[in-house]
Amino acid sequence: MFKFSVIGSGSRGNAVFVRSDKTTLMVDCGLSLKRIISHISAEYAKEPKFNGLLVTHEHTDHIGNASRFAKKFTSPVYIHEKTAQKYCGDESLLNYFSIGETMSFNDLTATSIKTSHDAAKPCGFVITHKMDNTSLGIFTDTGLITAEMKNEIPYMDSIIMESNHDTDMLVHGNYPKYLKARICSDVGHLSNYTAANTLLDLGKEKINNIVLAHLSEENNTPKKAMDTINIILKERKEMNPKISIALQAEGLPFFDV
């Protein structure tokens, strides 16, 4: 078993902290180092040595402070070569992966999973403990549920799933038409309804944790995201996960996968 925490999630910055007995990982680094260190220090007495920073794609809210993080913690950075074209930092710390590749970190593995977003080579990650096979899926910034995601979601013990927007709020909101079209497109972001129905259709019966992430501050509310998933998951009475909302301004506690 291992632990994870969403330090912050949204269009202004994202970072997920993962830790097992032998491994410490960060997934994306779009938040300030001060924010990240403060969150970690609330759980751990001293700053950990990171085994790797995993990068999903090159948008600033995910990669903006990656080079600073890597420099401070002397952390290897695991990134797709095309994504790395937007990385500004010490290239000697870069380790390139292919989409679908599994990387090994002591007692954990991390597999990159194809997503669908307007980025060079976007991906999510499935992180798995080698001993007990417990798995965490991290799937944000995708306009649709890819075939690769569909193959993985049924096996997840915990999942961080994008629930970006309420469709009615987006349609009737103040965003210009081109931006609304981009968000609703196959390379945009998932709605509350799509996220909830995906978990209804594919989610593991005994899933422990569902974290709804990357909520729009303009086109969604935590209440709308929570109400949507609660209503839809009532159809699966055997599913009784802890459901949490990842916010932009504050982090979540640590969860056991």
N, C-alpha and C positions, 0 to 999 in steps of 0.2 A: 504494500500500500504506500501511497505518497500523497502529498498535499499540494494544493494550488490556491492562489488568490488573484483576483483581478484587482490591480492597483488603480486602474481607471480605464474608462472606455467611452468613446464618443468621437466626434469629428475633430476635437481639439487635442486628442492624444490617447494612446492605448499602450498598455503593458500588462502582461500576465506573468506572475512569479510561480515557479514550480520547484518543489524540493522533495527529495527522498532522503534516505539515510546516507547515500553516497554521492548524490548528484544535485546540483543546483542549476536551474535554467531560467532564462528570461525569454519570453516570446514577445517580440516587438518592443520598441523603445521610443515612443512618441511623447513621453512625459519628461518633466525635468528630473535631473538626478536627485535634487533635494527632495522631491516628492517620493521618488522610489526609495531612497535611503531611509526616509522617515517611516515609510510603510514597513520596510523590512525590519527596522530596529524595534518596532513595536512587538514583533514576534520573536526576534533573535537578538541575543545580547551583543553580538559583534557582526560586522559585515561579512557575508560569506564569500568564498572564492567561487566564481561562476565557471561552470564547465562549458557554457555556451550561451550565446544570444541567437535565437532563431528569428528570422525575418520573413514575414508573410508577403510583403510587397513594398513598393518604393514610395507610396504616398507619405507625406510629411507627418501625418498623425500616427504613423507606424514606425517610421525610420528616422524621424527628425533629430533624435538625440542618441542614435545608435553608435555613432563614432565616439562621442563623449563617454558613453557607457563603456564601450570596449577599451578605451584608453584608461579610464579610471580603474576598472577591475581587471585589466589585462585579459579580457575575455575573448576567446575565439568567436567569430561571427559566422554563422551558417546562413548562406544566402544563395539564391539562384544567380548565375552569372549575369543575366540580363537585368535583374533587379539591382545588382551591384553597380551598374552604370550610374546610378543616382546616389551611391554611397560616397561620402567624402570623409575619408579617414585613413588610418594605417592599413594599407592593403595586405601587409604581412599577416594580419589577423583573420583574413577572409578565408573561408572554406566553402567551396561551391558544391551545391547539391542539384540533382535533377528532380523534377516533379515525380513523385512516386517512390523516391529513394528513402531507405530507412537508415538512420544514423544511430550509432550506439554510444551511450554515455554511462559507463559503469553499470548501474542496475536499471537504467531506463533506456528505452529506444524512442526515437522521434521520427515519424514517417510524414513526409510532405504529401498533402492531398490536394488535387486540383480543385480550385474554385473558379468563379466566373466574374471577373471584375475588370474595369478599364485600367489595367496595369500591365506591365510587361509579361510577367509570369506569376500571377497571383496563386497563393496556396493557403491552405490551413494546415494544421498539424494534428496527428494522433500520437499522444505520448503514452507509452505502455511500460508497466513494471515487468521486468523479466521474470521475477520469481512467481508472483501470483496472477499475472496477466491482466491486472486491472488497467483500465484505459481511460484517458481524458481526451475528448475531441475539442478542438478549438477552430470554430468555423464562423468567421465574420467577413464582411466585405465581399459579398457574392450576390449576384442578381438572380441566381437560380440555384437549385440543388443539383449539383453535377452528379453524373453516374458514379464517380469515385466517392463522393460524399454519401450517396445512397448505399454504397457497399460497406461503408464504415460505421454509420450511425447506429445500426442495430446492435453493435457490440460495445457501445460506449457505456461505462459505468457512471461517468460524469461528462457533461457537455457544456461548452460555452457556445451559444448559438446567437447569431445576429437576429435582432428583432428591431429593425431600424425605424420603421414608420407605420403610423396608422394611415391607411389608404385614404379615408375621408379627409383627414387633416391635411394630407399632402395635396390632394386634388383641389381642396377649397382654400388652401393656404396662399401665402404671399410670394412663394418662389416663382421665378419666371418659367415660362413653358419649357424652355430647353432644359432647365435643371430638373423640373418634374419628370420630363421624359427620360433623362439620364438615370435618375434614381429608380424609376419603374422598369428600366430596361434589363435585359439579360446580363448586362455587365454593371449593374447598379447595386442596389441593396435590397435585402429581404424585408417584406412587410411583417407585421405582427401575425397576421392570418397565415401567411405561408410558413413562417417559423413554427407556429403552434401546430399546424396540420402536418408538417414534416415530422415533428416529434410524436404526434398521434399515430401516424402511419408507420414510422420506422423505429421509434424509440424502444429501447430495451425495457422489458416489463419491470425489472428490478433496478432501474436506473436510480442512482442515489441523489445526484444534483443536476439541476438545470439552471444555468445562468444565462439570462437574456441580456445581450450586450449590444454595444454600438447604437444605442437609442438616439434618435434625432432630438435635439433640444427644441426644434421648431415644429416638427411634424409628428411628435409622439409625446406620450407622458408615461411615467412608470405605471400609473394606474391602468391606462389603456392596455399596455403590454401585458400586465399581470392578469387583468380581467379576461383578455382574449385567450391566453393559454389555459387559465383555470376553467373557462367554459368549455373549451375544446377537449381538454384532457379528461373531463368528466366521463367521456365516452369510453375511456380505458380505466375501469375501476381497479385493475390490478397494478396500475402505475400510481405510485404515491411518492414522487420525488420531492426533495426540498427545492423550491423554486425561488430564485433570487434575481434581483435586478442590478446589473452593473451600471454605475453612474459615472458621469464625467468628473465630478468634483470630489468624490470620496471613494476610497477603496472598500472592498469587501473583506470579511474575515477569511481565515484559512479553512478550507474544506478538505476532508479526507476523500480521496477518489473512491 
